[in-house]
Amino acid sequence: MPPSLPPLDSLTRGLEIRRPQRRIGARTFDFTRQVAVMAVVNRTPDSFYDQGRTFALEAAVLACERAVEAGADWVDIGGVPFAPGPALSAEDEIERVLPVVRAVRERSDVVISVDTFLPAVARACIDAGADVINDTTGLHHPDLLPVVSDSDATLVLTHSLAAPRTAYPRPQYDDVVRDVAAFLEERVSRALDGGVPEERLVIDPGHDLNKNTLHSLELTKRLGEIAGIGLPTLVAVSNKDFVGESIGAPKPERLEGSLAAMVLCIAQGARIVRMHNVRESVAAVRMTEAVLGMRQPVELRHNMGDVND
């Protein structure tokens, strides 16, 4: 018999997640003992990383299927980039994301989230089978909460400062981690008051969203202060500019830096990671879970018997 799981590493021993056992869609997570990998699939012609490679409907659906095959627990489908640019109507956004949600829901029980802040888009996608609304605007639209509260969907509350699709030059913070934590705590209170129960809330500090590289590095270094809010913490560090600027790497060469940032965040309490490179991310997450004592190794053979295998 393999030995019992060791206690959690000192990095996470003090972490307390309220309501860590979550039923999200058809899947159950215990965030005291596992990290969920969220794959990114953007049905946009101008997404910052894939530059429109999954804009066609078939390409977007295939990307979701491949992510599931690679081990993703979750797929995040977006129809509008966060970056500044022209607004997209709710009708046009629905036309982009709804067919993907429907197709994936028909083929898989994977958790489906939709990256949107518009109530009409959220409602249409929830009705089609989406399990999560990932609002990167931090409740910019006042009517989003009633839509989510009137459903079983989980809501991701993300820190950002700018109005959707607008620039926010030279962001300033007194202390970026404390400021972000205060913002998220206020949004959590607002969501609770709006009828979304705590067991359906997730927080995200919003790496690079209205933040410069130094801000995002500080959030990564002190991610434990965000996780200390006590709700499951999502981090979206994959191929971000703070990674590229830190190591001098263009977008196609940021995988290793992204994985390093991801692992550091997990070690401090992140329990959902939003990543582009799914297979590599899943392997890194499983290894990190094993090191932290959150899961047992798949097998134990090396130096376990009379003969070294």
N, C-alpha and C positions, 0 to 999 in steps of 0.2 A: 504493500500500500504506500502511495506517495505520502510524504509528511503533510500535516495540516498547514493551511495558509499561515504565513508569518504575519505579525501585526503590520499595519501600514507604516511605511517609512515616516520618519520624523517630519518630512516636508508636508505631509498631508494628515498627520495624526490629529492636528487640532481643527481640521476642517469639519464643519457640521452643516450638512445640507438639510434644510427642512423639507420633508416629504420627498426623500430621494427616490423612492420607488414610484415610478411613473408608468402609467398606461398611456401610450401615445399611438393613436390609431389601433392597429392590430398587434402592436409590439409592446413588450414590457421591458423596462430598463430599471436597473438598480444602480444608481449613480454613486453609491458607495463602493461599488466593485467593478464598474465598467465605464468605458468612454465610448460614446457614440460617434461614428464617422459620418459626417454629412458631405455628400458629393455636391459639387456646384455644376448646374446645367443652365446656361443662359440662352434664352431664345431671343437674342438681340443681335443686330448687325454691327454693334459697336461696343461690345463688352470689353473691359480693359485688358483681359487676359487672352481669351480665345479669338477675339477679333472677328466674331461672326461665324465661327466654324460649326456651331450648333444652332444657327438661326433657322435653317430649314426644318420643317416639322419632323420629317423622318430622321434627320440627324439628331435632333433634340431627344426624340424618343429612344433612339439607339444609344445615345450617350447615357441615358438613365438606365437602360437595360445593362449596359456594360459596367456601369458603376455598381449595380446590384451584384453582378457576377463577380466583381472584384472585391466584394465584401462590404460595401457601403450599407449602413443601417438606415440611411436617410438620404433623400435627394431634395435639393433646394432648387426650385425652378423660378427663374426670374425673367421678366419681360422688359424691364427698364433698368439701365445702369444707374448707379448712384451718382456718377460724375455729372458735373454741370452740363446742361444741354436742353434742348426743347422739350416741353412737357408732352406726354403721350396721353391721349384720352383714355378713359376707363374702357371704352368699347374696343379700342385698338389693343390695349394691354390684355384684355380678356381674349381677344382673337389670337394673341400670341401664346398665352400660357394655358388656357383652358383645354385645348386639344391634347396638350402634353399630359396634363393632370389626368384626363380621362383615359388616355392610352396606357399610362403607367399603372393607374388604379386597376384597370382590367387585367393586367398581367402580373401584378406583384402586390404583396402586403407590405412592402417597404414604406417607411414613414415618408410622407410627401409634405414638404413645406413650400409655400409660395412667397417669394420676396416681393411684397407690395405694401403700400400704405393706404391704398384706396379702398373704401368700404365695399363698393360695387364689385371690385375684382375679388376681394376676400370672400364675399358672399357667394359669388358664382363658383369659385374654386372649392370652397368648403362643401357646397352642395354637390360638387362633382367628385368629392372624395379626398380633398386635401385635409391633412391632419394638423397642420401648423401654419400660422401666419407669421412671417419673419419681417417685422417692420423696422427697417433700418433708419427711419426718421424719428424714432422715439415718440410715437403717438402724435405726429404732426396733425393728422386729420382727426377732429373730435368725434366723428361718427364711426370710427373703426371699433372702438370698445363695445358698443352695443351689438355689432355684428358678431364679434368673437364671443361675447358673454352669452349670446343666444345660440350657442353651438357647443360642441365638445372639443373644439380646437384649442391647441396650445398657442400661446402668444410669446414671441421673442421680442423683448424690449431692448433696443440698441441705443447707445449714446451717439448722437450726432447733433450738430448745432444749426446748420444751414437749413433754410427752407428747401424742399425737394428740388433737385436739379439746378441749384444755384451755387455760385462760388462763395467761398468763405476764406478770403485771403488772410495770411499771417495769423492763424489762430493763437490765442494767448490763454494761459491758465495760471492761476496762482500756484496750484499743485495739481497736475493733470490727474493723478490717481484719485486724490480726494475729491476733486471736482467731478470726475466721472462717477465715482461712487455715490456722491450726493444726488447727482442727476438721476441715476438709476433707482436709488431708493425713493425719490419723489415720484418717478414714473410707476414704480411698483405700487405705491400707495394710490396713485390715480387709477391704476388698473383694478386694484381691489375694490375701490369705491365704485368703479364702473361695472362691477359684477363679475369680473374674471377671477375665479378662485386661485389661491396661491399654488395649488397643485397643477395649474395649467400655465404657469409663468416661468420663463427662462430669461436670463439677462446676458447682454453682450456689451463689452466695453467699446466696441467699434474701432479696432485698430485702423489707423490711417483715415478714418472718417472725420474730416475737419480737424486733423491732427498732423503735425509734421513728424519726421522720423524720430527725433529725440523724444517726442511725446509717446510714440508707439513703443519705443524701446523701454521707456520708463514703465508703461503699462505692462509690458511683458515681464520686466524684472520684478514688479510688485503686483503681479496678477492675483496673488493671495489675498490682497486687500479687497479686490472686487469679489472674488469667490467667497470672502468672509461675510458678504451680505446674506448668504445662506440659501440662495436659490441656485439651481443648476446653471453653470456659467458656460456660455458658448464663446469660442474665439474663432475669428476669421482672419487668419494670418497668411493664408496661402498666396504666394507669389506677389505679395503686397510691395508697394514702393519702399516701405521702410526696410524690408529685407534686401531689395535691390540696392538701395543707397548704402546700407550697412556693409555689404560685401562687394560692392561694385559690380553687380551682375544685371544684365538685361533680363527681361521677363522669361525667356526660355531657359535661363540658367539659374533659377532661384529655388529649385526643388530642395536642395540640401539645406539652404538657409531657412526655408519655410518649415522643414521638418524639425530643425533645431529649435526654432521659436515655438512650434507646436508642443514639443516635448517639455520645454521649460514651463509652458503654461499648464500642461497636464500635471506636472509635478507640484504645481501650486494650487491645483483645484479645478482647472477647466475640465468639464465632463462632456462637452460636445465640441467637435472640431470641424470646421467648415473648410474643405480642402479640394483642390482641383485634381491632384494626382492620387487617385483613390488607392490603387494597389500598394504603392509605396507607403502611403499614409496609414493604411490598415496594418501593415507589418510593423511600422514604427509604434503605433498605438498599442498593439498587442504586446510588444516587447516592453514598452513603458509600464503597462499594467503589471507585467510579470515582475519587473524590477521593484515596483512599489508595493508588491504583495497583494495586489488587487485580484490576481488570478494565478492559478497554478500553471507551470509549464505544460505544454502539450504532451511531452514525454520526459522521462528521467532515465537515462541510460549511462551517460558519461560518468565514469568512476563510481558507479553504483553497485558493481559486482566484483567478483574475484578477478575478472579479466576486463581490462580497459577496452571498451567498445569503440 
